Amino acid sequence: MTFSQLRIGDYFRIPGMISGYVYRKANESQCSINSVLQPIRSEIEVRRLTPTEVINHFSQEHEESNQFKDVVIRH
């Protein structure tokens, strides 16, 4: 699947990139990662995430954020 085939708002990964990177289609020529817009070519191959994968990604991010807060508070 290519970036142009995604719907705006879809979450995706780019094969070959670090697996932890999850992008979101913001418009027809940009995606976002960590709320920062980035240009992207429409023909880039992507893998759309399933709803379960999106939930797991954000659950893991939330857990990592909580662990970081715990470490900061202890020091």
Secondary structure, DSSP 8 states (H G I E B T S, - for coil): -BGGGS-TT-EEE-TTS-TT--EEE-SSSEEEETTEEEE--TT-B-EE--HHHHHHHHHHHHHHHHHHHHHHHH-
